[in-house]
Amino acid sequence: MLFKRAVSGSVLACLILLVIGLSHSPSLSFLFPLTFTIIAVMGILEFFHLMEKKGVKTMKAFGAFASIVYIWHLYWCSYVIKSPDFGRDSFALFCLFAGFFLVYFLNIYSKQDNSALLDISVSFMGFFYIVWMLSFVIKINYFPGVDGRKFLLLLIVTTKATDIFAYFSGKTVGNIRLCPRISPNKTVEGALGGFAGAIIASVVFKSFFLQSLNIRHAVIAGILIGIIGQLGDLAESLLKRDADVKDSSQRLPGLGGILDVLDSIFFTAPVMYFFMEAII
């Protein structure tokens, strides 16, 4: 299992590195939003699948369409025409406004009218949890005034270092259960190891690839990601526990589904974006 996870993780990492590297290329930059559109659509469909396990009627077409439109608009504004932030936010509000009425309209004419409140709430939660939070990856990559690719790699490396350090620390010296009701295998020692790993990874990455970043800021980034990333992991475990599934899907051999791989990124990406806004 560990070997299969390592192989799948390595292949996925190489693919992501390639896409990020080409994301500022005039002719191949479209691969970046294309990749994250696929990830967002797969992610929101996995989320809806979990909700269907609870008997909730989801709107898959709405989720997929909203993912495609929102991510490509962000790419268009951020990279192609380089519009100011308010343009992106205005369109986001418009999408939500239009989606709000679309979801209500579909529920009004639905034959199942006894679960409208739950169905509508889940549809919007799926958009916020998957698409909106993942969209900060686009914003970081095309952050004005800096090479956002380096900050995006800092985010990914530090977040994944948190997961890896937490896993091996927990396996090696883990004894005290962190949150047995949600994730019985997670330990306090593992969480502390993940926290330390995040700080180490952030400082090491800064030293080799992002020298312009202040060492103090690198430590702060590690602290934030080390804490928030593990909360994101627990948040997804909470959803899976409620849906009574081990993995969100089996699309990625040894890794599970998109939600299993990116559960921490969903939470750390917005934190990194707002952190960049504070220091740049």
C-alpha positions as CSV (number, residue, x, y, z in Angstrom):
1,M,0.0,0.0,0.0
2,L,2.8,2.4,0.9
3,F,4.6,1.6,-2.3
4,K,1.5,2.2,-4.4
5,R,0.9,5.4,-2.6
6,A,4.5,6.5,-3.2
7,V,4.3,5.7,-7.0
8,S,0.9,7.5,-7.4
9,G,2.1,10.4,-5.4
10,S,5.3,10.8,-7.4
11,V,3.5,10.7,-10.7
12,L,0.9,13.2,-9.5
13,A,3.7,15.5,-8.1
14,C,5.6,15.4,-11.4
15,L,2.4,16.3,-13.3
16,I,1.6,19.2,-11.0
17,L,5.2,20.5,-11.2
18,L,5.0,20.4,-15.0
19,V,1.7,22.2,-15.1
20,I,2.8,24.9,-12.6
21,G,6.1,25.4,-14.5
22,L,4.2,26.0,-17.8
23,S,1.5,28.2,-16.2
24,H,3.2,31.4,-17.2
25,S,4.0,30.2,-20.7
26,P,2.1,32.3,-23.4
27,S,1.3,29.2,-25.4
28,L,0.8,26.5,-22.8
29,S,-0.5,28.4,-19.8
30,F,-4.0,27.1,-20.5
31,L,-2.9,23.7,-19.1
32,F,-2.9,25.2,-15.6
33,P,-6.6,26.2,-15.5
34,L,-7.5,23.0,-17.5
35,T,-5.8,20.8,-14.9
36,F,-7.4,22.5,-11.9
37,T,-10.8,22.6,-13.6
38,I,-10.6,18.8,-13.9
39,I,-9.5,18.6,-10.3
40,A,-12.4,20.9,-9.2
41,V,-15.0,19.0,-11.1
42,M,-13.8,15.6,-9.9
43,G,-13.6,17.0,-6.3
44,I,-17.1,18.5,-6.3
45,L,-18.5,15.3,-7.8
46,E,-16.8,13.3,-5.0
47,F,-18.3,15.7,-2.4
48,F,-21.7,15.2,-3.9
49,H,-21.2,11.4,-3.9
50,L,-20.5,11.6,-0.1
51,M,-23.7,13.6,0.4
52,E,-25.7,11.1,-1.6
53,K,-24.5,8.4,0.8
54,K,-26.5,10.5,3.3
55,G,-29.6,10.4,1.1
56,V,-29.2,14.0,-0.1
57,K,-30.2,14.9,-3.7
58,T,-27.3,16.8,-5.2
59,M,-27.1,18.9,-8.4
60,K,-24.1,17.5,-10.2
61,A,-24.6,19.5,-13.4
62,F,-24.7,22.8,-11.4
63,G,-21.6,21.9,-9.5
64,A,-19.6,20.9,-12.6
65,F,-20.8,24.0,-14.6
66,A,-20.0,26.4,-11.8
67,S,-16.5,24.9,-11.4
68,I,-15.7,25.3,-15.1
69,V,-17.0,28.9,-15.4
70,Y,-15.5,30.2,-12.2
71,I,-12.0,28.8,-12.6
72,W,-11.7,29.8,-16.3
73,H,-12.9,33.3,-15.5
74,L,-10.3,33.6,-12.7
75,Y,-7.6,32.5,-15.2
76,W,-8.8,35.0,-17.8
77,C,-8.8,37.9,-15.3
78,S,-5.6,36.9,-13.5
79,Y,-3.4,36.0,-16.4
80,V,-4.9,36.9,-19.8
81,I,-6.2,40.5,-19.2
82,K,-4.7,41.0,-15.7
83,S,-7.8,42.8,-14.4
84,P,-7.8,44.1,-10.8
85,D,-9.2,42.0,-7.9
86,F,-12.6,43.6,-7.8
87,G,-13.3,42.3,-11.3
88,R,-12.8,38.7,-10.1
89,D,-14.8,39.3,-7.0
90,S,-17.7,40.9,-8.9
91,F,-18.0,37.9,-11.2
92,A,-17.9,35.5,-8.3
93,L,-20.8,37.3,-6.7
94,F,-22.6,37.3,-10.0
95,C,-22.0,33.5,-10.3
96,L,-23.4,32.9,-6.8
97,F,-26.3,35.2,-7.5
98,A,-27.2,33.3,-10.7
99,G,-26.5,30.0,-9.1
100,F,-28.7,30.9,-6.2
101,F,-31.7,31.4,-8.4
102,L,-30.9,28.4,-10.6
103,V,-30.8,26.0,-7.7
104,Y,-34.0,27.4,-6.3
105,F,-35.7,27.1,-9.7
106,L,-34.6,23.5,-10.1
107,N,-35.9,22.7,-6.7
108,I,-39.2,24.4,-7.3
109,Y,-39.9,22.1,-10.2
110,S,-38.4,19.0,-8.6
111,K,-40.7,16.1,-7.8
112,Q,-39.1,15.6,-4.5
113,D,-40.1,18.7,-2.4
114,N,-39.5,17.3,1.1
115,S,-35.8,18.0,1.2
116,A,-35.3,21.3,-0.6
117,L,-33.6,23.0,2.4
118,L,-30.9,20.3,2.7
119,D,-30.4,19.9,-1.1
120,I,-29.9,23.6,-1.7
121,S,-27.6,23.9,1.3
122,V,-25.4,21.0,0.2
123,S,-25.2,22.3,-3.4
124,F,-23.8,25.7,-2.2
125,M,-21.5,24.1,0.4
126,G,-20.0,21.9,-2.4
127,F,-19.2,25.1,-4.4
128,F,-17.6,26.9,-1.4
129,Y,-15.7,23.9,0.0
130,I,-14.3,22.7,-3.2
131,V,-14.4,25.3,-6.0
132,W,-14.1,28.6,-4.1
133,M,-11.3,27.4,-1.7
134,L,-9.4,25.6,-4.5
135,S,-9.6,28.8,-6.6
136,F,-7.1,30.4,-4.4
137,V,-4.5,28.2,-6.1
138,I,-5.2,30.2,-9.3
139,K,-5.0,33.5,-7.4
140,I,-1.7,32.6,-5.7
141,N,-0.1,31.5,-9.0
142,Y,-0.9,34.7,-10.7
143,F,-0.5,37.0,-7.7
144,P,0.6,40.5,-9.0
145,G,4.1,41.7,-8.5
146,V,5.8,38.3,-7.7
147,D,6.4,34.9,-9.3
148,G,3.4,33.3,-7.8
149,R,4.6,29.8,-8.9
150,K,7.2,29.9,-6.1
151,F,4.6,30.7,-3.5
152,L,2.3,28.0,-4.8
153,L,5.1,25.5,-4.6
154,L,5.9,26.7,-1.1
155,L,2.2,26.1,-0.2
156,I,2.2,22.6,-1.7
157,V,5.6,21.4,-0.4
158,T,4.8,22.7,3.1
159,T,1.3,21.3,3.2
160,K,2.5,17.8,2.0
161,A,5.4,17.9,4.4
162,T,2.9,18.4,7.2
163,D,1.0,15.3,6.1
164,I,4.2,13.2,5.7
165,F,5.8,14.2,9.0
166,A,2.5,13.7,10.8
167,Y,2.1,10.2,9.3
168,F,5.5,8.9,10.2
169,S,5.6,10.7,13.6
170,G,2.3,9.1,14.4
171,K,3.4,5.7,13.2
172,T,6.7,5.9,15.1
173,V,5.9,7.5,18.5
174,G,2.1,8.1,18.3
175,N,0.3,7.1,21.5
176,I,-2.2,9.8,22.5
177,R,-5.3,9.9,20.3
178,L,-5.9,13.3,18.8
179,C,-9.6,13.0,17.8
180,P,-10.7,9.3,18.1
181,R,-14.3,10.1,17.2
182,I,-13.4,11.4,13.8
183,S,-10.0,9.9,13.0
184,P,-8.9,7.1,15.3
185,N,-5.5,6.7,13.8
186,K,-4.4,10.4,14.2
187,T,-2.3,11.1,17.3
188,V,-1.1,14.2,19.2
189,E,2.5,13.2,18.6
190,G,1.7,12.9,14.9
191,A,0.1,16.4,14.9
192,L,3.2,17.9,16.6
193,G,5.4,16.1,14.1
194,G,3.4,17.5,11.2
195,F,3.6,21.0,12.8
196,A,7.4,20.8,13.1
197,G,7.7,19.4,9.6
198,A,5.7,22.3,8.1
199,I,8.1,24.9,9.7
200,I,11.2,22.9,8.6
201,A,9.9,22.5,5.0
202,S,8.9,26.2,4.7
203,V,12.3,27.4,5.9
204,V,14.2,24.9,3.7
205,F,12.1,25.8,0.6
206,K,12.7,29.5,1.3
207,S,16.4,29.0,1.6
208,F,16.8,27.3,-1.7
209,F,14.0,28.6,-4.0
210,L,12.5,31.8,-2.4
211,Q,15.4,33.8,-1.0
212,S,13.4,37.0,-1.3
213,L,11.0,35.8,1.5
214,N,12.0,36.9,5.0
215,I,13.0,34.1,7.3
216,R,10.4,35.3,9.8
217,H,7.7,35.2,7.2
218,A,8.8,31.6,6.2
219,V,8.4,30.5,9.8
220,I,5.0,32.1,10.1
221,A,3.9,30.5,6.9
222,G,5.0,27.1,8.2
223,I,3.2,27.7,11.5
224,L,-0.1,28.7,9.7
225,I,0.1,25.8,7.2
226,G,1.1,23.3,9.9
227,I,-2.0,24.1,11.9
228,I,-4.6,24.9,9.3
229,G,-3.5,22.0,7.0
230,Q,-4.2,19.4,9.8
231,L,-7.6,21.0,10.5
232,G,-8.4,20.6,6.9
233,D,-7.5,17.0,7.1
234,L,-9.8,16.5,10.1
235,A,-12.6,18.4,8.3
236,E,-12.6,15.9,5.5
237,S,-12.3,13.0,7.9
238,L,-15.4,14.3,9.6
239,L,-17.3,14.2,6.2
240,K,-16.1,10.7,5.4
241,R,-17.0,9.5,8.9
242,D,-20.5,10.8,8.6
243,A,-20.9,9.2,5.1
244,D,-19.4,6.0,6.5
245,V,-16.6,5.7,3.8
246,K,-12.9,5.2,4.1
247,D,-11.9,7.2,1.0
248,S,-13.8,9.8,-1.0
249,S,-13.2,7.6,-4.2
250,Q,-10.7,5.1,-5.7
251,R,-9.7,7.3,-8.6
252,L,-6.0,7.6,-7.5
253,P,-4.5,4.2,-6.7
254,G,-3.1,4.1,-3.1
255,L,-4.2,7.7,-2.5
256,G,-8.0,7.5,-2.6
257,G,-9.8,10.4,-4.3
258,I,-9.2,14.0,-5.0
259,L,-10.7,15.0,-1.6
260,D,-8.3,12.7,0.2
261,V,-5.3,14.2,-1.6
262,L,-6.3,17.9,-1.4
263,D,-8.2,18.0,1.8
264,S,-5.4,20.1,3.5
265,I,-4.9,22.3,0.4
266,F,-8.5,23.4,0.4
267,F,-7.8,25.1,3.7
268,T,-4.2,26.2,3.4
269,A,-4.6,27.8,-0.1
270,P,-6.8,30.6,1.2
271,V,-4.5,31.1,4.2
272,M,-1.5,31.4,1.9
273,Y,-3.2,33.9,-0.4
274,F,-4.3,36.2,2.5
275,F,-0.8,35.8,4.0
276,M,0.7,37.0,0.7
277,E,-1.6,40.0,0.7
278,A,-0.4,40.9,4.2
279,I,3.4,40.7,3.4
280,I,3.6,41.8,-0.2
